[in-house]
Amino acid sequence: MTLTLASGSGFAEESDKIDRSQLTIDRIYKSKEFDSKPYSARWLEEESAFTTLVPSEEYKERKDILRHDALTGKTEIMVAASKLIPPGESLPLKINDYAWSKDRSKLLVYTNSKRVWRKNTRGDYWILDLTSNQLQKLGGDGKPATMMFAKLSPNGQEVAYVRNRNIYVQNLFDHSIRCLTQTASDDVINGTADWVYEEEFQLRAGFHWSPDGTKIAYWQINTTGVNKFPIVNNTDTLYPEVVWFAYPKTGQQNPSCRIGVVNCLSGKTTWMNVPGNPRDHYIPRMQWAANSNELLIQQLNRIQNCNQLFLADHFSGDVKPVLTEKDKAWVDIHDELYWLADGDRFTWISERDGWRHAYLVSRSGDKICLLTPGNFDVIKLLHTDEENGLVYFIASPANATQRFLYRVRFDGSGMERVTPENETGIHDYKFSKDTAWAIHSKSTFDQPTTTELISVPDHQSQRILNEEKEVQERLSQLSRIPTEFFRVETGDGIQLDGWCIKPPDFDPSGKYPLLVHVYGEPAGSTVIDRWGGNNYLWHLMLAQQGYVVMSFDNRGTKVPRGREWRKSVYRKIGILPPQDQAAAVRAVLKERPYLDSDRVGIWGWSGGGSSSLHAIFKYPELYSTAIAIAPVPNQRYYDTIYQERYMGLPGSNVDGYREGSPINFAKQLEGNLLLIHGTADDNCHYQTVELLIDELVAHNKQFDLMAYPNRTHAVKERKNTSRHLRQLMTRYLNQHLPVQTNHQKQVTRKE
């Protein structure tokens, strides 16, 4: 067997001698020859047409906005890049995002974007008046890249945005600017979120224009009293730079949150009188209720097992309850609340009957109609077709690894699959407002995404929009066999979904090392029949070297197998999932004699990093090697919203926090452990890895460590990081989980 080691192990790679059937680290992470180009399209309101960004013929590094007619396929330039050249400049603006006014006479352009925590949410905004072709920078004389979440008013005459924790409104005729909130304190944030709300509730743009454009409803978050955490930058200046930010750890004081409605003329804010201590409740969602001057506010209690919906009068601030969602474990927040046109009903997602189902709820909350009856989960509610009384959603009742389009009538009858029966993999859809068309994207584990325009309701393909032909051609040259999806019995009737990538020259009589890729926590899953990008390619590269790579979705992962499946891990994070993972490994070792039980490795990132630590610490007889990237060795050091949601308050679950934290089992390490962490990780802090290091040293346990200076949780910032990371991981596996053993044939290495 030939073992091709990654460059960085001392073996050079000449581009003109590359074997196109074999993958290398450089082919995946340096040449980027397999990088997909996502197809991004958005439907125009009130039209059967959509827009895309395409490279300009005149300015190759900039883009035109094109309009595509769904019926005819005719394409025309709506806004040429040449119209976006600022006065005195020679190049057009780089479009990071854009939005139209309702009458489409104005185009709002977001550019010069900068990263804030996970996303690029700071930048500059410009307005293009299409009636006069005038291009105007917004924000006055403010510093560059300091504006956030600019939104056009409903009448298109003003733009609201956030800058330095306050909300501003700029008039688009005289360009005057008014500050609607007055906050000087760094601890008080208006119109956006603090770290923990952004990370765990995905709350970023924290304000909404009223339907009449005279008011703005917004979040105000106060982090006063919340302990702060430092991020230390040792690499960019002579002396370290330190950034402090509020980060509430489990059991500690939370920020407070309230909802205000500010009058854009008077600047007066009315606060909504939502009951309860704001330090012990969360407001993860808020929106204007349809056809009214009321707000619909969702409030969670601290342990997140109760979500209360309130209608709030923006004049008085008075609130009245509409609906209460409770669960013995936790309640998930969703973004699938859509109002029907009459404003009397809205869609709602609930697991109250044991499955994730869609409901229609009356405005008063006294009538709740189940839309999707049956023993299956609604994975994603996509669209309501009121004219025909239909609801479209994603589900996969028979196979948790797939995703298909279904529809059902408003009375819950006539459910049918819309995605053709011969299709497999993962499917997603963006509907035109009139439901006549949809942009359909699909992929499988081994094949990248194809995007097409389909007609609805017959799901007939009208034209291919993007199919990644170059990537498909390169993939077709690779030496590989199809990925196997299967279920493994772990005992007591429990079956876990899994996948398996085998070497292209697989010999069932051979002996292969097993590498397990794991996540294992409620925020996600790994066993989905969806294009895996570079992660898939790296696993395939290892398979070409002679590894068998597998992954399993344990109980508690985010898969459509019912409430009980997902929430069986309540108060048992880090306890039940590692048991399931170990049981799955034992089962496949027994069922598949070609797997070598002496060479079993595991790797994961974030929650998967924690799962990898649990595996190597708790099951030393099973796993010989582990790579843990950006883990949380001690759950007590993670944030309130995530950890308390699944584990409860620390004082109420002392044993759970102890048993669920891998640091408490570090003394049992026997195998090979590689810890990888970014020192600027604002999410899973490097501090927790230092605590684990201290514990391992105390018990005289040898291990390996790679700290990436000034990298975040993604460990991808700065030059060459991703390539270096994967070289490190590959070399570690080659060394500690070798494809060959001494009694097997000699390994040859290609230079």
C-alpha positions, 0 to 999 in steps of 0.5 A, a space after each residue: 500500500 502506498 502512503 502519501 504524506 502531506 506536504 509539511 512532513 518533509 515531502 515535496 509536491 511538484 504541481 506538474 507531477 500531481 496524480 489527479 486521482 489522489 488528494 493531498 493537503 495542498 490540493 485541498 487547502 492551498 490550490 483550492 481547486 475543489 472550492 465551490 462557488 455558492 449560488 446566491 439569489 433572492 426573489 424580487 417582491 411582487 415579481 416572478 424574477 430574482 437577482 444575482 451578483 455576477 462579475 462585471 465584464 468591465 470591472 473583473 473584481 466587482 459585480 453587477 446586479 442581474 435580474 432573471 425572469 423566471 418565466 422567460 429566462 431573460 437576464 438583464 443588468 439591473 445595476 451595473 458595477 459602473 454605477 457604484 463608483 464613489 466620487 473621486 474613485 476609479 473602482 466600484 464598491 465591492 458589494 457585500 450585501 444589498 437591499 432595495 427600497 419597496 418601489 425599487 428606486 433606491 439600492 442600499 449597498 453594504 461594503 467594506 465589511 469587518 468581522 464582529 465575533 462570528 460574522 462580518 457585521 460592521 462596514 460602510 453603507 451607500 445609497 444609490 438613487 436609481 432615478 438620478 444615478 446619484 451615489 451617496 455614502 451614509 453615516 455622515 463623517 463617522 469613522 469607516 466600517 463602524 455602521 451596522 445593520 442599515 435598513 431602509 424605512 418602509 417608505 424608502 425615505 430614511 435609513 436606520 442603522 447602529 453605530 457605537 451601540 446606538 441607533 441612528 436614522 438618516 434622511 435620504 433627501 437632506 441627509 440629516 442624521 438623528 441619534 434615537 438612543 443616547 447611550 454613552 456606557 460601553 455596557 448598554 447596547 441598543 439595536 444589536 446584541 452582546 456576545 452571548 445573545 449573538 452567539 447563542 440566539 443568533 441575534 445580531 440586527 436588533 431593531 425593526 422598523 414599524 410598518 408605517 415607518 414612524 417608529 423603531 422597536 429595538 433590543 436594549 441589552 445591559 451587561 453591567 455587572 456581568 463578569 468580563 473575559 479578556 482576549 489577549 493579542 500577543 502578535 500584533 504589537 510590541 506589548 500585548 493588546 487586551 480586549 475585554 468583553 462581557 461573558 456570563 459563565 454558568 451560574 453567574 450573573 446574566 445581562 438584562 434585556 428589554 424591548 423599547 419602541 422609539 418614536 423617530 420624530 420625538 426620540 421618546 422611547 416607550 419600554 414594554 412591560 414584560 414581566 419577570 426579572 430581566 436578569 433571569 429571563 431572555 428575550 430571544 425574538 421580537 417582531 411587529 405583529 401583522 396589521 397592527 401597532 403591536 409587538 409579538 415578544 418571546 420571553 424565555 426563563 433562565 433555564 429555557 423550559 418555558 417560552 411565553 409569547 406576549 402581544 405588547 401595545 407600543 403606546 402604553 407598553 402593556 403586554 398580554 399573554 398569547 401562548 406558552 410553550 413548555 417542556 420538561 427539558 428545554 424549548 428551542 427557539 425558531 424563526 418559522 413564525 409567519 403571519 397570514 395576510 389577514 393578521 389573524 393567524 401565524 405559524 408556530 413550531 412546537 414539540 408538544 406532542 413529541 414531534 417537531 410540528 407546525 401549527 396555525 395559531 390565532 392572534 389571541 392564542 386561543 385556537 391552535 391547529 396542527 398542520 403536520 400530523 404524524 410521527 415525524 419532525 418538521 425540519 424547516 417550515 419554508 413557505 405558506 401559500 395562502 391562495 391555495 391553502 398550502 404549507 411547504 416544509 422540509 422533512 424526512 420521515 423515513 431517513 434522518 440523514 436526508 431532507 425533502 420538500 413536503 406540503 400539506 393543506 391548512 387543515 392538516 390533510 393531504 400531506 404529500 412529498 413534492 421532491 421527486 421520489 427518485 431523489 436522495 440527499 439534501 434539498 432546500 428551496 427558496 420560493 417566489 412570493 406567488 409560489 409559482 417558482 422556487 430556487 431548488 438546491 440539492 447535494 449529496 455527501 459525495 457530490 457538491 450542490 446543484 442549483 436549479 429553477 423549478 416550477 411549483 407545484 409540479 417540481 419541474 426543472 426549468 433551467 440549471 442555475 449552477 452545477 459546479 461543473 469544474 469541481 464535479 470534473 475534478 471529483 470524477 478523477 479522484 480515486 474513491 468509492 461511494 460513502 456508505 450510510 448505515 445504522 448501527 445497533 448499540 443495545 436496548 433497541 437503539 440504532 444510531 445513524 452513521 456513515 463510512 468512507 472506505 479506502 478506494 482499494 478496500 480489501 475486506 480481508 485486510 486490517 484498517 485503522 478506524 478514525 471517528 469524526 464526532 460532534 455529539 452535542 444538541 447544536 448540530 449533527 455530522 451524519 447528513 447526506 449533504 456535500 461536506 466540502 473540505 472536511 469530506 475531502 480531507 476524510 477521503 484523503 485519509 481513506 486514500 492513505 488506508 484509513 476507514 473513516 466513520 461518524 455517528 449521530 448519538 442521541 441528543 444530536 440535532 436530527 429529525 428523530 423526535 423529541 425524546 431522541 433529541 432531549 434524552 440528553 437533558 442534564 446528561 451532556 458529556 455523559 450519555 453521548 460518549 456512551 452512545 459513541 463508544 457503543 457504536 464503535 464497539 458494535 462496528 468493531 464486532 460487525 466489521 472484522 476489517 477494522 483493527 481494534 488496536 487502532 481506533 482514533 477520534 477527532 472533533 471540533 468545539 463540542 466534538 472536541 469535548 466529545 473526543 476528550 471524553 472518548 480518550 479519557 473515559 474509554 482508554 481501552 477503546 480509543 488509542 488516539 484523539 485530536 480535540 480542537 477548541 473543546 470545553 474541558 469544563 462545562 462550568 466555564 462555558 456560557 449561561 445560555 448554551 450550557 444551562 439550556 441543556 444542563 440546568 443551573 450548576 447548583 441543581 445538577 452538581 453531579 451532571 456538570 462533574 460527570 459531563 466535564 472531561 477535565 475530571 477524567 483526565 487522569 485516565 488518559 492512556 493513549 495519544 492526545 493532541 490538543 489544538 486551540 486558538 488563543 483568541 477563541 472568544 467562544 470556547 476559551 483557551 483558559 479552559 485548555 490551560 486548566 486541562 493542561 494543568 490537570 494532565 501535568 498533575 497526573 503526569 500524563 503526556 500529550 501534545 499541544 498546538 496553540 494557534 496565536 490570535 486565532 478564534 474558534 474557527 482557527 482559520 485566521 491569518 496566513 496559511 492557518 487551515 493548511 497548517 492545521 490539517 497538515 498537523 492533524 494528518 501527521 499526527 494520525 500518520 504517526 500515532 494511528 498508522 496505516 501500517 504495522 510492523 508485521 505488515 508490508 513495508 510502507 513506501 512514501 512518495 516524494 
